[in-house]
Amino acid sequence: MLIDNTEPDQDMDEDILPGAVPRDLKNIIDVMYADINNPDIATDEYFADRTILTTTNAVVQRINEAVSQRLSGDSHEYLSVDSVDDDNEGNFFEPEVLHTVSINGIPPHKLALKEGAPIMMMRNLNPDLGLCNGTRLRVVKLKPHVIHATIMTGERQGQDVLIPRIVFVSDGDSRDSPFRLRRKQFPVEPAFAMTVNKAQGQTVQNLGLHLATPCFSHGQIYVALSRVTSRCVDRVPTARRGRRSVHR
């Protein structure tokens, strides 16, 4: 497990410019996904046995975008169909405004994926087929109306599935959305990284843990450490103050 336990710099907070990757995160990505484009190594098992955990969805998104850019192949962008669930309010919001709304638990308007990338289910789609919230899969083929993927974990490991778009409806109580957003999008998200809370129920052999934010509680650290099944420890230097531990 690769642990970034350095003290956060004042200029490396959540307001970093979009697309920029702080040096500490880059170091974690370099170690965790060094063989991402080696077909002999980057198998389903390779992606199933590793992930990067951090504190917030904003950092997760930043890591997922950075690792996805390193993965070879073309990026496919899926755009959602958005509307307001309450017809009485529908005329007050232009589609362009609805597209900018970001709500936890609902995929974004623009969902960028690559074939060969790991993804995670965001909803219970079909438990009988293994398509449950938190199931991790690997993209096989990106088609206009379905995603062909292989389940990487659980009892259905190795099974091929087709994932359609579904409709998400927000509860209307979110501070980010004073109305009930209705969004039709694929119920998946990239899974190179995830939040500690999302990782509950997951186990991996290789874990990168980004601790450079003060909102990490002792409970979150316990949950993160309990996700790792390996015990060997290596020490590697950091670019900033402190050290990192690597368990393999």
C-alpha positions, 0 to 999 in steps of 0.5 A, spaced: 500 500 500 502 506 498 501 511 503 501 519 502 502 522 509 505 528 507 503 535 510 498 538 505 501 545 502 497 551 502 497 552 495 495 544 494 488 544 496 481 542 493 481 549 489 487 547 484 486 548 477 482 543 473 486 538 470 492 540 474 495 534 478 499 535 484 506 532 485 504 528 491 498 525 487 502 524 480 507 520 485 502 515 487 499 514 480 506 513 477 507 507 482 500 504 482 499 504 475 506 504 472 504 498 467 497 500 465 499 500 458 502 493 458 497 488 455 501 482 459 500 485 465 494 490 465 489 484 465 482 484 469 486 482 475 491 487 475 485 493 475 481 489 480 487 488 485 488 496 485 485 502 486 487 509 489 483 511 495 482 519 498 477 523 501 473 527 496 469 526 490 473 532 487 480 529 488 477 522 486 475 525 479 482 529 478 485 522 479 481 518 474 481 523 469 489 523 470 490 516 470 485 515 464 489 520 460 495 515 461 491 509 458 492 508 451 486 508 446 480 513 444 476 517 449 468 516 448 464 521 451 457 520 453 452 526 454 446 525 459 439 527 457 437 532 463 430 535 465 427 538 471 422 532 474 417 537 476 413 540 470 411 546 473 419 548 474 421 545 467 421 552 463 425 556 468 431 552 467 435 551 460 438 545 458 445 548 458 444 550 466 442 543 468 448 540 464 452 543 469 449 541 475 453 536 479 450 531 485 453 526 489 451 519 487 449 521 480 453 521 474 455 527 470 453 530 464 459 528 460 461 521 462 468 520 459 470 513 458 476 508 455 475 501 453 480 497 457 478 502 463 476 499 470 469 502 472 464 501 478 456 501 478 453 507 481 446 503 482 443 496 483 441 495 476 440 487 476 443 484 482 441 477 479 447 478 474 451 481 479 450 489 477 450 492 484 452 498 487 459 498 488 461 492 483 467 493 479 468 492 472 472 493 466 470 496 459 470 491 453 466 495 448 463 502 448 457 502 444 452 508 442 447 505 447 450 500 451 457 499 455 459 492 454 463 490 460 466 484 464 465 483 472 472 483 475 470 482 482 465 478 486 461 471 485 460 473 477 467 475 476 469 474 469 462 474 466 460 479 460 454 484 461 451 489 457 449 496 461 444 501 459 443 508 460 438 509 466 434 515 469 437 518 475 432 523 479 435 527 485 431 528 491 431 535 491 434 537 497 441 538 495 444 544 496 447 544 489 440 543 486 434 546 489 429 542 484 429 535 482 434 533 477 432 528 472 438 525 468 438 519 463 446 517 463 450 510 464 450 508 471 457 507 472 463 511 474 471 510 472 474 506 478 482 508 478 480 511 484 474 512 489 473 515 496 474 511 502 466 511 504 465 508 497 471 503 498 467 499 504 466 492 502 472 492 497 478 489 498 485 490 494 492 487 494 495 494 492 492 500 495 494 508 494 492 512 500 492 519 499 492 522 506 494 530 504 487 533 506 485 534 514 478 531 513 481 524 514 478 521 520 481 516 524 475 512 522 476 513 515 483 511 515 481 504 519 476 503 513 482 504 508 487 500 511 482 494 512 481 494 504 488 491 503 489 484 503 497 484 503 502 485 508 509 486 505 512 493 506 516 497 502 519 505 503 519 510 498 521 517 498 516 523 497 517 529 493 515 533 499 516 532 507 514 525 510 515 518 507 510 513 504 509 506 505 508 501 500 505 494 501 505 489 496 
